[in-house]
Amino acid sequence: MSENSTAVEKNLPRSKRVQREITAWMWTILLFLLINGTVGQARVIPSGSMERTLLIGDHLIMSRIGYDAGVPFTNWHVPLWRNPKRQQMIVFRPPIAEESPDWVKRVIGLPGDTVDIHDGAVWINGQRLAENYTEGTSRRYELQTPYRVPADCYFVMGDNRENSYDSRFVGCVPRKNIIGTPVMIYMSLKASPEAWEPGQVRARALAYAKAPFRAWCAGRDSSTFFDAAADEILTRIAAYSSPRTCHHSSRSNSAIFSEP
């Protein structure tokens, strides 16, 4: 800002300066709501249902572009024109309890597909589905197979096949429930799974407090001096302890967010 404009700003009446400040904040809030409601949002992974691809404590950026638009902090939203592809990860409102936190799973069956699960694998329309991202053995559990995916619905499964509550238990996901797709992991924190559940403010705050220390241990052996020292300092401060291993050791090397 030039000296002239600074002088003009100082000479404005107080009420005018307050009005400008309020207007600037209103535009900032509107821009945030627009981005949050139509472009992208942040999410955190609270469970191990998507291991080895997504780990507990992974912080994601979810893209809503083309999938969904809505008013932030409300349940009002409308589906848009894009539909997910097979083996793409999606973020969606669970079909059994839409008031609960959003779920992240992988699309396995598209509308009209016939899904079967046997011999430890998933079969789509009679063809075995090639999957290099799974953990554990694929089982049908409560699913009556072969299962035909209804129109405008998607059959989803977690990558951790023996520890995932998905379409095998609750049925397919209606298209209107899908709100976006993960596009990147911007942070991954090691903490108790309970820290990422709703209402766990103290545990989550402690996990974030450890973040600067954990960043240094990425790719190091868990016995490094710095990692041990960081844990000791934070344990004394917060009376809290957690495992010292870096959080990235068990992640799959397969492409996480590429769309087939």
C-alpha positions as CSV (number, residue, x, y, z in Angstrom):
1,M,0.0,0.0,0.0
2,S,1.4,3.4,-1.0
3,E,1.9,6.3,1.4
4,N,-1.0,8.3,-0.2
5,S,-3.5,5.4,0.2
6,T,-2.3,4.9,3.8
7,A,-2.9,8.6,4.5
8,V,-6.4,8.5,2.9
9,E,-7.2,5.4,5.0
10,K,-6.3,7.1,8.2
11,N,-8.3,10.2,7.3
12,L,-11.5,8.1,6.8
13,P,-14.1,8.4,9.6
14,R,-14.1,5.5,12.1
15,S,-17.5,4.3,11.0
16,K,-16.2,4.0,7.4
17,R,-13.1,2.0,8.4
18,V,-15.3,-0.3,10.5
19,Q,-17.6,-0.8,7.5
20,R,-14.7,-1.6,5.2
21,E,-13.4,-4.1,7.8
22,I,-16.7,-5.8,8.1
23,T,-17.1,-6.0,4.3
24,A,-13.7,-7.6,3.9
25,W,-14.5,-10.2,6.5
26,M,-17.8,-10.9,4.9
27,W,-16.1,-11.6,1.6
28,T,-13.6,-13.8,3.3
29,I,-16.3,-15.9,4.9
30,L,-18.3,-16.1,1.7
31,L,-15.2,-17.3,-0.2
32,F,-14.5,-19.9,2.5
33,L,-18.1,-21.2,2.3
34,L,-17.9,-21.3,-1.5
35,I,-14.7,-23.3,-1.5
36,N,-15.8,-25.6,1.4
37,G,-19.2,-26.2,-0.2
38,T,-18.2,-26.8,-3.9
39,V,-14.4,-27.3,-4.3
40,G,-12.8,-29.2,-1.4
41,Q,-12.8,-30.1,2.3
42,A,-10.4,-31.6,4.8
43,R,-11.0,-35.0,6.3
44,V,-9.2,-37.2,8.8
45,I,-9.1,-41.0,8.8
46,P,-10.3,-42.4,12.2
47,S,-10.2,-46.1,11.5
48,G,-8.1,-48.8,9.9
49,S,-10.7,-49.9,7.3
50,M,-8.6,-48.5,4.4
51,E,-5.2,-49.8,5.5
52,R,-2.7,-50.1,3.8
53,T,-3.7,-47.3,1.5
54,L,-5.0,-44.9,4.1
55,L,-3.8,-45.0,7.7
56,I,-5.4,-43.9,11.0
57,G,-4.5,-40.3,11.4
58,D,-4.1,-39.5,7.7
59,H,-5.4,-36.0,6.9
60,L,-6.9,-35.8,3.4
61,I,-8.0,-33.1,1.0
62,M,-11.2,-34.2,-0.6
63,S,-12.3,-32.7,-3.9
64,R,-16.0,-32.1,-4.4
65,I,-15.7,-30.7,-7.9
66,G,-18.3,-32.2,-10.1
67,Y,-19.5,-34.6,-7.4
68,D,-21.5,-32.6,-5.0
69,A,-22.3,-29.1,-3.8
70,G,-23.8,-28.0,-0.5
71,V,-24.0,-25.5,2.3
72,P,-21.1,-26.1,4.8
73,F,-22.1,-27.3,8.3
74,T,-25.6,-28.3,7.1
75,N,-27.1,-31.5,5.6
76,W,-28.2,-29.6,2.5
77,H,-26.4,-30.7,-0.6
78,V,-27.1,-31.7,-4.2
79,P,-25.3,-34.3,-6.4
80,L,-23.6,-33.0,-9.5
81,W,-22.6,-34.5,-12.9
82,R,-19.5,-36.6,-12.1
83,N,-19.8,-40.3,-11.2
84,P,-17.0,-42.4,-9.6
85,K,-15.1,-45.1,-11.5
86,R,-14.4,-48.6,-10.4
87,Q,-11.6,-48.9,-7.8
88,Q,-11.7,-45.1,-7.1
89,M,-11.9,-44.0,-3.5
90,I,-14.9,-41.9,-2.5
91,V,-16.1,-39.9,0.5
92,F,-19.8,-40.4,1.2
93,R,-22.5,-40.1,3.9
94,P,-23.1,-43.6,5.2
95,P,-26.4,-45.1,4.0
96,I,-27.4,-46.4,7.4
97,A,-26.9,-43.3,9.6
98,E,-26.4,-40.1,7.6
99,E,-25.9,-38.0,10.7
100,S,-22.7,-40.0,11.5
101,P,-19.2,-38.8,10.2
102,D,-18.5,-39.4,6.5
103,W,-17.0,-42.7,5.4
104,V,-14.1,-43.3,2.9
105,K,-14.2,-46.6,0.9
106,R,-13.3,-47.8,-2.6
107,V,-15.8,-48.3,-5.3
108,I,-15.9,-51.9,-6.4
109,G,-19.3,-52.4,-8.2
110,L,-20.9,-49.9,-10.5
111,P,-24.7,-49.6,-11.1
112,G,-25.9,-52.8,-12.9
113,D,-22.8,-54.9,-12.0
114,T,-23.0,-58.3,-10.5
115,V,-20.7,-58.7,-7.5
116,D,-19.5,-62.0,-6.2
117,I,-16.9,-62.9,-3.5
118,H,-15.3,-66.3,-3.3
119,D,-11.9,-67.9,-3.3
120,G,-10.6,-64.9,-1.3
121,A,-11.2,-62.5,-4.2
122,V,-13.9,-60.2,-5.7
123,W,-15.5,-61.1,-9.0
124,I,-17.3,-58.5,-11.1
125,N,-19.6,-59.8,-13.9
126,G,-17.9,-63.2,-13.7
127,Q,-14.3,-61.7,-14.0
128,R,-11.9,-61.7,-11.1
129,L,-11.1,-58.1,-10.1
130,A,-7.3,-57.4,-10.0
131,E,-6.5,-55.7,-6.7
132,N,-3.0,-54.9,-5.5
133,Y,-4.1,-52.6,-2.6
134,T,-5.9,-54.9,-0.3
135,E,-5.0,-56.1,3.2
136,G,-6.4,-59.5,4.3
137,T,-8.7,-61.9,2.5
138,S,-11.9,-60.8,0.8
139,R,-14.9,-62.5,2.4
140,R,-18.6,-62.1,1.8
141,Y,-19.7,-62.1,5.4
142,E,-23.4,-61.1,5.5
143,L,-23.6,-60.4,1.7
144,Q,-25.9,-62.7,-0.3
145,T,-24.0,-63.4,-3.5
146,P,-24.2,-63.0,-6.4
147,Y,-25.3,-59.4,-5.7
148,R,-26.6,-57.1,-8.4
149,V,-25.9,-53.5,-7.8
150,P,-29.1,-51.4,-8.2
151,A,-29.4,-48.5,-10.5
152,D,-27.9,-45.2,-9.2
153,C,-26.0,-47.1,-6.5
154,Y,-22.4,-48.1,-5.9
155,F,-20.9,-51.2,-4.1
156,V,-18.0,-50.1,-1.9
157,M,-15.5,-52.0,0.2
158,G,-12.6,-51.0,2.5
159,D,-9.1,-52.0,1.4
160,N,-8.6,-53.8,4.8
161,R,-11.0,-56.5,3.9
162,E,-11.2,-58.3,7.2
163,N,-11.7,-55.0,9.2
164,S,-14.1,-52.9,7.2
165,Y,-17.8,-52.1,7.7
166,D,-18.9,-51.6,4.1
167,S,-21.5,-52.7,1.4
168,R,-21.1,-56.3,2.5
169,F,-23.0,-55.3,5.7
170,V,-25.0,-52.2,4.9
171,G,-25.7,-52.5,1.2
172,C,-24.8,-50.2,-1.7
173,V,-24.2,-46.4,-1.5
174,P,-26.8,-44.2,-3.3
175,R,-25.2,-41.8,-5.7
176,K,-26.8,-38.9,-3.8
177,N,-24.7,-39.8,-0.7
178,I,-21.4,-39.4,-2.5
179,I,-19.8,-36.0,-1.8
180,G,-16.3,-36.3,-3.2
181,T,-13.0,-38.1,-3.7
182,P,-9.7,-37.9,-1.8
183,V,-7.0,-36.2,-3.9
184,M,-4.0,-35.9,-1.5
185,I,-2.7,-36.6,2.0
186,Y,-1.4,-33.4,3.5
187,M,-0.5,-34.7,6.9
188,S,-0.3,-38.0,8.8
189,L,-0.2,-38.2,12.6
190,K,0.5,-41.1,14.9
191,A,-2.1,-41.2,17.7
192,S,-4.6,-43.4,19.4
193,P,-7.6,-44.1,17.1
194,E,-9.9,-42.5,19.7
195,A,-8.2,-39.2,19.1
196,W,-9.9,-38.8,15.8
197,E,-13.4,-39.7,17.1
198,P,-15.9,-36.8,17.5
199,G,-15.6,-35.0,20.9
200,Q,-12.0,-36.1,21.7
201,V,-10.6,-32.6,21.9
202,R,-7.8,-33.3,24.4
203,A,-6.5,-36.4,22.6
204,R,-6.6,-34.6,19.2
205,A,-4.9,-31.5,20.6
206,L,-2.1,-33.7,21.9
207,A,-1.7,-35.5,18.5
208,Y,-1.3,-32.1,16.8
209,A,1.1,-31.0,19.5
210,K,3.4,-33.9,18.6
211,A,3.2,-33.1,14.9
212,P,6.4,-31.0,14.7
213,F,8.4,-33.7,16.4
214,R,6.9,-36.5,14.3
215,A,7.8,-34.8,11.1
216,W,11.5,-35.3,11.9
217,C,11.1,-39.1,12.4
218,A,9.6,-39.8,8.9
219,G,11.7,-42.5,7.3
220,R,13.9,-42.9,10.4
221,D,14.3,-45.9,12.7
222,S,12.1,-45.6,15.8
223,S,15.1,-45.7,18.1
224,T,16.6,-42.4,16.8
225,F,17.6,-40.0,19.5
226,F,15.4,-37.2,18.3
227,D,12.3,-39.3,18.2
228,A,12.9,-40.7,21.6
229,A,13.7,-37.2,23.0
230,A,10.5,-35.8,21.5
231,D,8.4,-38.5,23.1
232,E,10.1,-38.0,26.4
233,I,9.5,-34.2,26.4
234,L,5.9,-34.5,25.3
235,T,5.2,-37.3,27.8
236,R,6.4,-35.2,30.6
237,I,4.4,-32.1,29.5
238,A,1.2,-33.8,28.7
239,A,1.4,-37.0,30.8
240,Y,0.7,-38.9,27.7
241,S,2.6,-41.5,25.7
242,S,2.2,-43.3,22.4
243,P,4.2,-45.7,20.2
244,R,7.3,-44.2,18.7
245,T,7.3,-45.7,15.3
246,C,6.8,-43.4,12.3
247,H,3.4,-43.6,10.8
248,H,4.3,-44.3,7.2
249,S,6.0,-47.7,7.5
250,S,3.0,-49.8,6.7
251,R,1.5,-47.8,3.8
252,S,1.0,-49.5,0.5
253,N,3.3,-48.4,-2.3
254,S,0.5,-48.6,-4.9
255,A,-1.0,-45.4,-6.3
256,I,-3.4,-44.0,-3.8
257,F,-5.4,-41.4,-5.6
258,S,-5.0,-42.3,-9.3
259,E,-8.3,-42.9,-11.1
260,P,-8.5,-45.9,-13.4
